[in-house]
Amino acid sequence: MFDSPWLNRNPTGLVHSLSQPCVVLVCIVLTWLSGCGQATPPASPALPAKPSAEHLPPIVAAPVKNAQADVAYIGTERCAACHRAEETSYHHTAHSRALAEIDLDAEPPDGEFSDPVSQRHYRIYRQDGRLRQEESIRTTAGSPLILCDLPVRYVIGSGSFSRSYLVDRDGCLFMSPATWYSAPKEWKLSPGYDKGNLGFQRPVLMRCLVCHAGRVESLERSPQRVALPSLAIDCERCHGPGELHARKWDGVVASQGTNSEPDETIFNPVHFDRQLGEDVCAQCHLHSAATVERRGRSLLDFRPGRKLSDYLAHYAPQSPSADMTVVGHVEQMRLSRCYQANERMTCLTCHDPHAEQAPADMPAVYREKCLKCHTDQSCKASSDDRRATTVADDCIQCHMPRGPTEIPHFAFTHHRIGIHKPAPAATASKKVADALVLIPGSPEAVELEEVRNLGLGYLQFSEATEQVSHIPEYRSRAAQLLLLFKQEGGEDSEVDAALARLHWGVNREQMARSAQAVVDAKEASPAAWASACFTLGMSYYEQRLPAEARPWLEQTVKLRPTPEGYLMLSECLDVGGETKAAIQAVRRACELAPDDPRYCERLIYLLTNTGELPEVETLKPRLNELIEYRRRVDPRRRSVKSASPLHP
């Protein structure tokens, strides 16, 4: 009997593996709090029942008209008609190359490399005008067995540090395991793959793309099937939609450069307080330990000129880490004495978003900026030490050093301006779990809303922290807070989706009830909707109710295609007598996870039952090689054969 992968299922079946940025420890989703469904909520004061929008912090009025939701985007080309100089120089910046279609002439040379841990080999090559990436393993005879050979759809990253790649599989985007690293000029595993090589199975979700694309829109309520009206970070991502501005200036030759007076039809950060300007940058460069969208609001709703804190609640550990994070620049800057002592200092003090300095010029340019407030005498280092820096008298090298990040192969500039001491030696894990606190400057919601936000924050933090021993504690806190929110009359589909995850493997009835509440809610986000569909499909599947499971599994693989989802669907279809459809579903599972013998075995099982023996004979050697491969890379792996809920 074939193996069912659904006997020890991860809580959502839809866990993101990037952001992030987007790196998630696989072991986290398998580490569950025993009894979290029975957590006793802490005592609380009287709180308002049935919270509504009135209990949310009000959205502060914007100083520009184009921050309104009904103002249309017009595209960069329309902006460039009047602002050609800015548009031309902007194309040399990293933001303009954050996400792009493949241009073969701009791509690195073809190459190959191997991952010794997963024992997979990668070949990057050009064919028929496309960039392709091939993944293979070695057979017992030493010959290559190709797992995937896919054309690349997008390049993600400017190339200043690296170039990663996305592939399109039936309208859904997946990460490639092959990345080009600019400094060593070589192909290696993509960030995060050192924690577990997922091959081409790592999904790219809306939340991954939001900081690389100008605009992202969900298709069919899917978090992975998206439209990209604007690829790179463009004019309107920072200045807001341009419909009103273009209408005002139609027929007028606008001056090249910045207008001296504020124009209420467009957001320009130089005319407003620094918080509003920084919020534009903070959409992507303030990514805290936990970032929670406020109830009924989304980062996708944010427009320049609004306060970002009206849409997001940012949390940090009470004992913050001094380590660099790739997207923590704004938080680091705000910890700087220079920033705190000078109300005029902002991101734009050092960075020109419309142009980029040549690397050789940067030390001198930044030194000049420092000397606008400081003098040569301000530096306490000896003249010999200052001359000993890579570039003599380079302020940045000492006070904003480059260092390692949480993403392998990367070293970014630290944005906390100060005196940086050598990093202390690694210490043992903390004995006490951190408490999450709002990042300074984040407005507190009314009490019940803060309970909700903090609960979601703890759940999010539990899936990203490297303090694995504290994960049960963080999940317990999340369960207590979210249950309290519900008990006090709170209604929110994001909370219901979180509770379904927290009750997984603990309280099936509560898990299903929470998932049903999500699908009944018209305002459920694409991520919550997909998670709930999976949860219901899986729940019915494990109860041996294939007819009830089937529609939810069909919805699941449409929203978030996974090999496990297709395998379950295949079993339901087969039990219902739809063998051809069952074969088609398991073929999709084999395509998505070509290294896993379970799906190949299931396909052989169905083909044998339908008498398609020639194909069975061609698949048997492949199955044997996949079994041997899995034994080599994971000797502890259990046998591929086990019982399925639908096939005891």
matplotlib code that plots the C-alpha trace (Angstrom):
import matplotlib.pyplot as plt

x = [0.0, 1.3, 2.5, 0.2, 2.1, -0.9, -0.4, 1.9, 0.8, 2.1, -0.5, -1.4, 0.1, 0.8, 3.8, 5.8, 9.5, 11.2, 10.5, 11.9, 13.6, 11.3, 13.4, 11.3, 12.7, 11.0, 11.3, 9.2, 5.9, 6.4, 7.1, 3.7, 2.6, 1.0, -2.4, -2.4, -6.1, -6.7, -4.8, -6.4, -6.8, -5.3, -7.5, -8.6, -10.5, -13.9, -13.5, -15.8, -17.8, -18.4, -15.5, -16.0, -14.1, -14.7, -12.3, -9.4, -7.1, -8.5, -6.8, -5.1, -6.1, -3.4, -2.1, -2.4, -5.4, -3.9, -3.7, -7.4, -8.3, -10.2, -7.3, -6.0, -2.5, -1.2, 2.2, 5.8, 5.7, 3.1, 5.2, 8.3, 6.5, 7.2, 9.9, 12.3, 15.5, 14.3, 13.0, 16.3, 18.5, 16.2, 16.8, 20.3, 19.1, 18.6, 14.9, 14.3, 15.7, 14.0, 11.9, 12.2, 11.6, 14.5, 16.9, 19.4, 22.0, 22.0, 22.1, 25.2, 27.1, 25.8, 27.1, 26.7, 27.1, 26.2, 24.6, 26.6, 23.9, 20.9, 23.2, 21.5, 23.1, 22.1, 22.8, 21.9, 21.9, 20.3, 18.1, 15.7, 16.0, 15.2, 17.1, 16.6, 17.6, 17.9, 17.9, 19.2, 20.4, 22.8, 21.6, 23.2, 25.1, 26.4, 24.3, 22.2, 18.4, 16.7, 14.1, 13.2, 14.2, 12.3, 12.4, 12.9, 10.2, 11.5, 14.8, 14.4, 17.1, 19.0, 22.2, 24.2, 24.4, 22.7, 20.2, 17.6, 15.0, 11.3, 9.6, 6.0, 4.2, 0.7, 0.2, 1.8, 5.3, 8.0, 11.5, 14.5, 17.2, 19.9, 21.1, 23.9, 26.1, 27.8, 30.8, 32.2, 30.7, 29.3, 26.1, 25.2, 22.1, 19.4, 19.1, 17.4, 18.2, 21.0, 18.3, 16.7, 16.7, 13.1, 14.1, 11.5, 8.8, 9.3, 6.2, 6.5, 3.5, 2.1, 3.8, 7.1, 6.6, 5.2, 8.7, 10.0, 7.2, 5.5, 2.1, 0.8, -2.8, -4.3, -6.0, -9.0, -8.4, -5.1, -2.0, 0.3, -1.6, -1.0, -1.0, 1.9, 0.6, 4.0, 7.1, 9.8, 9.5, 8.3, 7.3, 3.9, 5.1, 6.8, 4.8, 1.3, -1.0, -0.6, -4.1, -4.8, -1.3, -1.3, -4.8, -3.6, -0.6, -2.1, -1.1, 1.5, 5.2, 6.3, 9.7, 12.5, 13.3, 11.4, 8.7, 9.3, 5.8, 3.8, 1.4, -1.6, -2.2, 1.0, 3.1, 6.6, 8.3, 10.5, 7.3, 6.1, 7.2, 9.8, 7.5, 5.3, 8.4, 10.0, 6.8, 7.2, 10.6, 9.4, 6.9, 9.9, 12.8, 11.1, 10.5, 10.3, 10.3, 6.6, 4.6, 0.8, -1.7, -4.4, -7.9, -9.6, -6.6, -3.7, -0.3, -1.6, -4.1, -1.4, -0.8, 2.2, 1.0, -0.7, 0.7, 2.0, 1.2, -2.5, -2.1, 0.6, 1.6, 5.4, 6.7, 10.2, 11.6, 11.9, 15.6, 16.3, 19.1, 22.0, 22.4, 21.9, 18.7, 18.4, 15.2, 15.7, 17.2, 14.6, 14.5, 18.3, 18.4, 15.9, 18.2, 21.0, 22.0, 22.4, 18.8, 17.4, 19.3, 18.4, 14.7, 15.7, 17.6, 15.7, 16.4, 16.7, 19.5, 21.9, 20.0, 18.8, 16.0, 16.3, 20.0, 22.7, 26.3, 29.1, 30.7, 34.0, 32.4, 30.3, 32.9, 33.6, 29.9, 28.8, 31.7, 30.6, 27.1, 28.5, 30.6, 27.5, 26.9, 30.2, 33.8, 37.2, 37.7, 34.5, 36.2, 38.1, 40.0, 43.7, 44.8, 46.7, 43.6, 41.6, 44.1, 44.2, 40.6, 40.1, 39.4, 41.2, 38.8, 35.8, 33.2, 30.8, 33.4, 33.6, 30.2, 28.0, 30.0, 29.1, 28.5, 26.8, 23.1, 20.5, 20.7, 23.8, 26.4, 25.1, 26.8, 24.8, 25.5, 24.4, 22.1, 22.5, 25.1, 27.4, 30.4, 30.2, 32.1, 33.1, 30.2, 30.3, 30.9, 27.8, 26.0, 23.7, 20.0, 18.1, 16.5, 13.5, 11.4, 11.3, 8.2, 7.1, 6.6, 5.5, 8.3, 8.6, 6.4, 3.7, 0.3, -1.4, -4.9, -7.7, -7.2, -9.1, -7.4, -4.0, -4.8, -5.6, -2.5, -0.1, -1.6, -1.0, 2.5, 3.4, 2.3, 4.2, 7.3, 7.1, 7.5, 10.6, 12.6, 15.7, 15.1, 13.4, 13.1, 10.8, 8.4, 5.9, 5.8, 5.2, 2.5, 0.9, 0.9, -0.6, -3.4, -4.2, -4.5, -6.4, -8.9, -9.3, -10.1, -12.8, -14.2, -14.6, -16.7, -13.9, -14.7, -11.9, -11.0, -7.3, -7.7, -9.9, -7.2, -4.6, -6.7, -7.2, -3.4, -3.0, -5.6, -4.1, -3.4, -4.8, -8.5, -9.9, -13.4, -12.2, -9.8, -12.6, -14.9, -12.2, -11.5, -15.2, -15.5, -12.8, -14.5, -17.8, -16.2, -16.4, -13.4, -10.9, -7.5, -6.1, -3.7, -6.4, -8.8, -6.2, -5.2, -8.8, -9.6, -6.7, -7.6, -11.2, -10.0, -7.4, -9.9, -12.5, -9.7, -8.5, -12.1, -12.4, -15.0, -13.6, -16.8, -16.7, -12.9, -12.8, -14.2, -12.0, -8.9, -9.8, -10.0, -6.7, -4.6, -6.0, -5.0, -1.7, -0.6, 1.3, 2.2, 0.5, -2.7, -2.7, -2.1, -5.0, -7.2, -6.1, -7.1, -10.6, -11.1, -10.0, -12.4, -15.2, -14.5, -12.8, -9.6, -8.5, -8.8, -7.0, -4.1, -4.0, -3.9, -1.0, 0.9, 0.8, 2.1, 5.0, 5.8, 5.9, 7.9, 9.9, 12.4, 9.8, 9.1, 5.7, 4.1, 5.8, 4.6, 1.0, 1.1, 2.4, -0.4, -3.1, -1.6, -1.3, -5.0, -6.0, -3.8, -1.3, 1.6, 4.1, 4.3, 4.5, 7.6, 9.3, 8.4, 9.6, 13.4, 12.8, 11.0, 13.8, 16.3, 14.3, 14.0, 17.8, 18.4, 16.2, 18.0, 21.3, 20.4, 18.2, 18.9, 16.4, 13.5, 10.8, 9.7, 7.8, 5.0, 2.4, -1.4, -3.5, -6.7, -8.7, -6.8, -6.4]
y = [0.0, 3.4, 5.9, 8.8, 12.0, 13.2, 11.2, 13.8, 17.0, 20.5, 22.8, 24.7, 22.7, 26.1, 27.3, 30.1, 29.4, 32.7, 36.2, 36.6, 37.7, 35.1, 32.2, 29.8, 26.9, 23.8, 22.1, 24.9, 23.8, 20.3, 21.5, 21.8, 22.9, 19.9, 21.1, 24.6, 24.2, 23.9, 27.0, 29.0, 32.7, 35.2, 37.3, 40.6, 43.7, 44.4, 44.8, 45.9, 43.1, 42.7, 44.9, 46.9, 49.4, 51.9, 50.1, 50.4, 53.3, 55.8, 56.2, 59.7, 62.0, 62.3, 65.7, 64.7, 63.8, 60.9, 58.9, 58.1, 54.5, 55.5, 57.3, 55.3, 54.2, 55.3, 53.6, 54.7, 55.6, 58.2, 59.7, 59.7, 61.9, 64.9, 63.6, 62.0, 62.9, 61.3, 58.3, 57.8, 58.1, 55.9, 53.0, 52.8, 52.2, 48.9, 49.5, 49.7, 46.2, 44.6, 42.3, 42.0, 39.8, 37.7, 39.6, 37.0, 39.7, 40.9, 37.5, 35.9, 33.2, 29.7, 27.4, 24.4, 23.5, 20.8, 20.8, 18.2, 17.9, 17.1, 15.5, 17.5, 19.0, 22.2, 23.3, 26.9, 27.3, 29.2, 27.5, 28.8, 32.3, 31.4, 30.9, 27.4, 25.7, 21.9, 19.9, 16.3, 13.6, 10.7, 7.2, 4.2, 3.7, 7.3, 8.7, 11.8, 11.5, 14.8, 15.9, 19.3, 21.3, 24.6, 28.0, 31.0, 33.6, 36.4, 37.6, 38.9, 41.2, 44.1, 42.1, 44.3, 41.4, 38.5, 37.5, 34.9, 33.5, 32.6, 29.9, 29.9, 26.6, 26.7, 30.3, 30.0, 31.3, 29.2, 30.0, 28.5, 26.9, 28.4, 32.0, 34.0, 35.8, 38.9, 39.2, 35.7, 35.6, 32.1, 30.1, 28.6, 27.6, 30.3, 32.0, 29.7, 26.5, 25.7, 24.9, 22.4, 22.1, 22.3, 22.2, 24.0, 23.5, 26.6, 28.8, 32.6, 34.3, 37.8, 38.7, 37.7, 39.8, 42.9, 44.3, 43.5, 44.5, 47.9, 46.3, 42.8, 41.7, 38.3, 36.3, 34.1, 34.8, 32.9, 34.0, 32.5, 33.0, 36.7, 39.5, 42.0, 45.2, 46.8, 44.7, 46.8, 49.4, 52.3, 55.9, 55.3, 52.9, 55.9, 58.9, 57.3, 56.8, 59.5, 59.9, 63.3, 64.6, 63.8, 65.2, 68.5, 68.8, 67.6, 70.0, 71.6, 71.1, 70.3, 71.5, 68.9, 68.6, 69.1, 71.7, 74.3, 74.2, 71.2, 69.7, 68.1, 65.7, 63.8, 62.8, 64.1, 63.3, 66.5, 68.6, 66.7, 65.5, 62.8, 60.2, 60.2, 60.0, 57.2, 55.3, 54.9, 53.3, 51.4, 49.4, 47.1, 48.3, 48.0, 44.3, 43.5, 40.3, 40.2, 42.4, 42.1, 43.7, 45.5, 44.0, 44.7, 46.4, 45.3, 46.7, 46.6, 49.3, 51.6, 54.7, 57.2, 60.1, 57.7, 56.6, 53.0, 52.3, 52.7, 49.5, 47.5, 46.8, 46.1, 44.1, 43.5, 41.3, 43.1, 42.3, 43.3, 41.7, 43.8, 41.5, 42.8, 41.9, 42.5, 44.5, 46.1, 49.3, 51.8, 50.2, 50.4, 54.0, 55.0, 53.6, 55.9, 58.9, 61.0, 60.3, 61.0, 64.2, 65.6, 65.9, 66.6, 63.4, 60.8, 58.1, 60.8, 62.5, 59.8, 58.1, 59.6, 57.4, 58.7, 58.0, 55.7, 56.5, 54.6, 52.3, 54.0, 57.4, 56.3, 56.7, 60.3, 61.1, 59.7, 61.3, 64.7, 64.0, 63.2, 66.4, 68.5, 67.8, 66.6, 67.8, 66.1, 66.7, 64.8, 61.5, 60.2, 57.6, 58.3, 59.6, 56.4, 54.3, 56.5, 56.2, 52.4, 51.9, 50.4, 53.9, 56.6, 58.4, 56.4, 57.2, 54.5, 51.7, 52.3, 53.7, 51.8, 48.6, 45.9, 42.6, 39.2, 39.0, 36.3, 35.4, 33.3, 34.9, 38.5, 41.3, 44.6, 48.0, 48.3, 51.3, 51.9, 54.8, 54.5, 52.9, 49.2, 46.8, 43.3, 40.8, 38.7, 35.0, 32.9, 32.1, 29.3, 29.7, 32.1, 30.5, 32.9, 33.4, 37.0, 39.2, 41.0, 44.8, 47.4, 49.1, 52.7, 55.0, 52.4, 53.5, 51.2, 50.0, 49.8, 46.9, 44.2, 45.0, 44.9, 41.5, 40.3, 41.9, 40.6, 37.1, 37.0, 38.5, 35.7, 33.1, 34.7, 35.0, 31.3, 30.4, 32.6, 32.5, 30.4, 29.9, 26.6, 25.6, 28.6, 27.9, 26.1, 29.1, 31.6, 29.4, 29.1, 32.9, 33.2, 30.7, 32.5, 35.9, 34.8, 32.7, 35.8, 37.9, 35.4, 35.0, 38.8, 39.0, 39.5, 38.5, 38.3, 35.7, 36.1, 35.1, 32.1, 31.0, 31.3, 29.3, 26.6, 26.2, 26.3, 23.6, 21.3, 17.9, 19.0, 19.7, 18.6, 19.9, 23.3, 23.3, 22.6, 25.1, 27.8, 26.9, 27.0, 30.5, 31.6, 30.3, 31.8, 35.2, 37.3, 39.5, 36.6, 37.4, 35.1, 33.5, 32.8, 31.5, 29.1, 27.9, 27.3, 25.4, 23.1, 22.6, 21.5, 19.3, 17.6, 17.2, 15.4, 13.3, 12.1, 11.2, 9.1, 11.3, 11.6, 13.2, 16.0, 16.4, 16.6, 20.1, 21.6, 19.9, 21.0, 24.5, 24.0, 22.9, 25.8, 28.3, 26.8, 23.8, 21.3, 17.7, 16.6, 18.4, 16.7, 13.3, 13.6, 14.8, 11.8, 9.4, 11.0, 10.9, 7.3, 6.3, 8.1, 6.0, 8.8, 7.0, 9.1, 12.3, 10.6, 9.7, 13.3, 14.7, 12.4, 13.3, 16.9, 15.7, 13.9, 17.1, 19.3, 16.9, 14.7, 13.6, 12.0, 8.3, 8.4, 10.2, 8.0, 4.9, 6.2, 6.8, 3.3, 1.9, 3.7, 2.9, -0.8, -0.8, 0.6, -1.8, 0.8, -1.6, -0.2, 3.1, 1.1, -0.7, 2.6, 4.1, 1.2, 1.9, 5.6, 4.7, 2.4, 5.2, 7.7, 5.3, 4.7, 8.5, 9.2, 6.5, 8.1, 11.7, 10.7, 7.3, 7.9, 8.2, 5.7, 3.3, 4.8, 2.2, 2.9, 3.0, 5.9, 7.0, 6.2, 2.9, 1.1]
z = [0.0, -0.9, 1.7, 2.6, 3.5, 5.6, 8.7, 10.3, 8.6, 9.2, 10.7, 7.5, 4.7, 3.3, 5.3, 3.6, 3.3, 2.3, 3.4, 4.1, 3.9, 4.1, 5.6, 7.9, 9.8, 8.6, 12.1, 13.6, 12.0, 13.4, 17.0, 18.6, 22.0, 23.8, 25.0, 23.5, 22.7, 26.4, 27.3, 30.1, 29.1, 31.5, 33.6, 31.9, 32.6, 31.1, 27.4, 24.6, 23.0, 19.3, 18.2, 15.1, 13.0, 15.7, 18.0, 15.5, 15.5, 13.1, 9.8, 9.9, 7.1, 4.4, 3.3, -0.3, -2.4, -4.2, -1.0, -1.5, -2.5, -5.6, -7.3, -10.2, -11.0, -14.4, -14.8, -15.0, -18.7, -18.1, -15.2, -17.5, -20.1, -17.8, -15.5, -18.0, -16.2, -12.9, -14.7, -16.6, -13.6, -11.6, -13.9, -12.5, -9.0, -7.2, -6.6, -10.3, -10.7, -7.7, -9.9, -13.7, -16.7, -17.9, -20.2, -21.4, -22.2, -18.6, -17.0, -15.5, -17.5, -17.6, -14.9, -12.7, -9.1, -6.6, -3.1, -1.1, 1.6, -0.6, -3.3, -6.0, -9.0, -10.8, -14.3, -15.5, -19.3, -22.2, -24.8, -27.4, -26.1, -22.5, -19.3, -17.9, -14.7, -14.4, -11.2, -11.1, -8.8, -9.4, -9.9, -8.3, -11.5, -11.4, -14.3, -14.0, -13.2, -14.1, -11.6, -13.1, -16.1, -16.0, -17.8, -15.5, -15.5, -13.3, -11.7, -8.2, -6.7, -8.3, -8.7, -6.4, -4.0, -5.8, -8.4, -7.5, -9.8, -9.9, -12.1, -13.2, -12.7, -14.0, -13.0, -9.6, -8.7, -7.1, -5.9, -7.8, -5.6, -7.8, -7.1, -8.6, -6.0, -7.3, -4.9, -5.5, -9.0, -8.7, -8.6, -5.2, -3.3, -2.8, 0.6, 3.1, 1.2, 3.6, 6.2, 3.8, 0.1, -1.1, -4.8, -6.9, -4.4, -2.3, -3.0, -3.6, -2.0, -2.2, 1.1, -0.5, -3.6, -2.0, -1.4, -4.8, -7.0, -7.6, -7.2, -6.5, -6.8, -5.9, -8.6, -7.6, -3.8, -4.1, -2.1, -4.8, -8.0, -8.6, -11.1, -11.3, -12.8, -12.0, -11.7, -10.1, -7.3, -9.5, -9.2, -7.9, -5.1, -3.5, -4.7, -4.8, -7.8, -10.4, -11.9, -10.3, -10.8, -14.5, -14.9, -13.3, -15.5, -18.8, -21.5, -19.4, -19.8, -16.2, -15.1, -14.8, -11.1, -7.9, -7.6, -5.0, -3.6, -2.4, -4.9, -3.2, -6.2, -5.5, -2.4, -2.3, 1.0, 1.0, 1.7, 4.7, 8.1, 8.2, 9.6, 6.5, 4.3, 6.3, 6.1, 2.4, 3.0, 6.0, 3.9, 3.1, 5.2, 8.6, 8.9, 12.6, 14.5, 14.0, 11.6, 12.0, 9.7, 11.7, 11.6, 8.3, 6.8, 4.6, 3.6, 0.1, 1.1, 2.2, 0.0, 0.4, 2.5, 5.0, 8.3, 7.9, 11.6, 10.7, 8.7, 10.5, 14.1, 14.4, 17.3, 18.6, 21.4, 24.7, 24.6, 21.0, 19.1, 17.8, 14.9, 11.4, 9.5, 5.8, 6.1, 9.5, 8.3, 9.5, 13.0, 13.2, 12.0, 14.7, 17.4, 16.2, 18.3, 15.1, 14.2, 17.7, 18.0, 14.6, 13.7, 10.1, 9.6, 7.5, 4.9, 2.2, 4.1, 2.8, 0.0, -3.3, -4.5, -8.0, -8.5, -7.2, -6.5, -8.1, -5.4, -5.7, -4.9, -2.0, 0.9, -0.1, -0.7, 2.7, 4.5, 3.1, 4.5, 7.9, 8.0, 7.6, 11.3, 12.5, 12.2, 11.8, 15.5, 16.3, 15.6, 18.6, 16.6, 16.0, 12.7, 12.1, 12.7, 10.4, 7.6, 8.1, 6.9, 3.5, 2.3, 4.4, 6.8, 5.7, 8.4, 7.2, 7.6, 11.4, 12.3, 9.9, 9.3, 6.8, 8.4, 8.2, 8.0, 8.7, 5.0, 4.0, 1.6, 2.3, 4.1, 4.3, 5.9, 9.5, 9.8, 13.5, 13.3, 16.3, 17.8, 17.0, 19.2, 18.1, 18.2, 21.4, 21.2, 20.6, 23.9, 24.9, 24.2, 26.4, 29.4, 29.4, 26.4, 25.1, 25.4, 22.3, 22.6, 20.1, 18.3, 19.6, 17.6, 16.9, 18.3, 20.6, 19.7, 22.1, 24.5, 22.7, 19.4, 21.0, 22.4, 18.9, 17.3, 20.0, 19.8, 16.0, 16.6, 19.0, 16.5, 13.7, 16.0, 16.9, 13.2, 12.7, 15.9, 16.1, 19.9, 19.2, 22.8, 23.4, 20.5, 22.8, 25.1, 22.2, 20.8, 24.3, 24.5, 21.1, 22.0, 25.2, 23.6, 20.6, 22.7, 24.9, 21.9, 20.8, 24.3, 24.6, 21.4, 18.9, 15.3, 12.7, 10.1, 10.6, 14.2, 13.2, 10.7, 13.4, 15.9, 13.3, 13.1, 16.9, 17.4, 14.8, 16.3, 19.6, 19.1, 15.8, 16.4, 17.4, 14.4, 12.0, 13.6, 13.3, 9.6, 8.8, 10.4, 8.0, 4.8, 6.0, 6.4, 3.2, 4.2, 4.7, 3.2, 0.5, 2.9, 5.5, 2.9, 1.4, 4.9, 5.9, 2.6, 3.3, 6.9, 6.0, 3.2, 5.4, 8.3, 6.1, 4.5, 7.8, 8.8, 5.7, 4.1, 0.6, -0.9, 1.7, 1.4, -2.4, -3.0, -0.4, -1.8, -5.3, -4.0, -2.1, -5.1, -7.1, -4.5, -3.3, -5.4, -3.3, -4.0, -0.8, -1.8, -5.1, -3.5, -1.2, -4.0, -6.1, -3.4, -3.1, -6.8, -7.0, -4.2, -6.1, -9.2, -11.2, -11.9, -14.9, -12.9, -10.0, -12.3, -13.6, -10.0, -8.9, -12.0, -10.9, -7.5, -9.2, -11.2, -8.1, -6.0, -8.5, -5.8, -3.5, -4.2, -2.5, -5.4, -8.0, -6.1, -6.1, -9.8, -10.4, -8.2, -10.2, -13.6, -12.6, -11.7, -15.0, -17.0, -18.3, -17.8, -20.4, -18.5, -15.2, -16.4, -17.3, -13.9, -11.7, -12.3, -11.5, -8.3, -7.2, -7.8, -5.8, -2.9, -2.9, -3.2, -0.1, 1.8, 1.0, 2.0, 4.9, 6.4, 9.2, 6.8, 7.4, 4.7, 1.8, 2.4, 5.0, 5.4, 4.1, 5.8, 2.6, 2.0, 5.3]

ax = plt.figure().add_subplot(projection="3d")
ax.plot(x, y, z, "-o")
ax.set_aspect("equal")
plt.show()
